[in-house]
Amino acid sequence: MQPNELFLSYSSLDHAFAKSIVDVLRHHAIPVWHSATSLVGGQLWHDEVGDALRRCDWFAVIISPHSVNSMWVKRELEFVLDERRLADKILPLLYQACDYKRFSWALSSSQMIDFTGDFHTACRAFLRTWGLGYKQP
């Protein structure tokens, strides 16, 4: 079943890659919450992030050396790992090789979607999660 809204967690240092993921998701009509386009001026960003985490029904995390060292990405992941409703809806997106077990030992039980190779091949695997075919933007 397609997400009502997917929360995309990532380090701000991986912004360009995160934007490419957001573009693919939106091109395939998958609603996505991500801080760069979902937060607006004057909002208390930590409250908005918390609201989105409680509201979203899927969670994707971009795995990279930057995200492994990000306190905020780790907090977001810890929150969703405690949410039973998201138990089968956590999608780790491996962007760059790193020691992600240092980040969270629980991620090794989830099927990684490997973006370290061909981007379009990984997009196909990502969208297959919901039975969607990939249409290149």
N, C-alpha and C positions, 0 to 999 in steps of 0.2 A: 504494500500500500504506500502511495506517495506521501511525502511529508505535508502536513499543514504548514509547517515552518521548520526549517533546519537552522540550527545555531552553528555558525562557523567560528571556531576558536583558532587563533593563530598569533604569533608574535608580530608586532608592528614592523619588525625588521624584515618580515616575509610578505609585506603588503602587496607587492607586485604580483606574486604568485597567488595570493589570496584573491586578488581582484580577478585574475584569470579564472579561478574556480567559481567565483560569484557570477561572472559573465556566462559561463557554461550552464550553471544551474538556472539562472534567469532565462536563458535562451530556451531551456527545456521546461519552462513554466513551473519551476520548483521555487517556492518562496524561501528566501534565505535572510537570516538576520546576521549582519556583520557590522562591526562597529563603525567602519568608515562611512557607510551609507545609512545606517540605521539610527545613529545618534545625531541630534541636532543641537545647535548652540543653546546654552542655558540649562540643559538637562544635567541632572546629577548622574554621571555616567555609571557609577557603581550600582546605583539603584536600577538603572535601565538594563544593565547587564544581568542583574539578579532577576528582574521581571522576565527578561527574554529566556533565561535558563529555565525558569519555572514554567514558562508558556510553551516553548518549542518542544516538538515531539520527536525530533531527530537531532543528533549532535555529531558534527564532524570536526576533527582536530588535525591541523596541519602539523606534521612531525618534522622537525628540523633541529639543528643544533641551537638555533635561536629560541624555538618554542620550549625545548627541553630546559633551557635556562631561564624561562619566563615565569616569574612568580604568579602572574595573573592567569596564564594558560593552565598552569598546574592547579590553581584554585578552581577554575572552571571545570577541568577534568575531574577533580576530586568531587565536586558537587554532583556531576552527572553519574559518576560511578556509584554514588549512594542512592540514586533515584531508580527504584525498581522498574518504573514505567519506561525507562530508557535502556534496560538491560540488553536488548537485542538491537538497539538503534544507535550504537556508538560506532562511528566510522573513522578509523585512523588513516589519514592520507600521508604516506611517506613521501615527503618532498626532497629531503636530503638525508643521506646516511648519517646516523648518529646512534648513540647508546640510549635508545628510548626506554629501555628497562630501568634506567636510572630515573627516568621521568615518572614512569608508573609501571610496575610489574604486571598490572592487570591488562595492559594493552596487548600483551603477547597472546591473550586468549581470543582477541578479535582479529578477523581477517584484515590484513593491511591491504590498502590499495596503493600500489607502487607507482609513484609519479617520478621515480628517479630515471626512468627510461623515456620512452615515447609518450608525450603528453596526451595525444589523441587515443592511444591504446588504453592508457589509464582512465581517461574519461569514459570510454566504453565500459570498462569494468565498474567504475563508480556508478554510472547510470543503470547498469544491470541490477543493482541493488533493488531498484523499484520496477524492474522489467521494462525499462525504457531503452530505446535505441538511441545511439549518439548521432546527432546532426551537428556537423561542424559549423560553428558560427561564421 
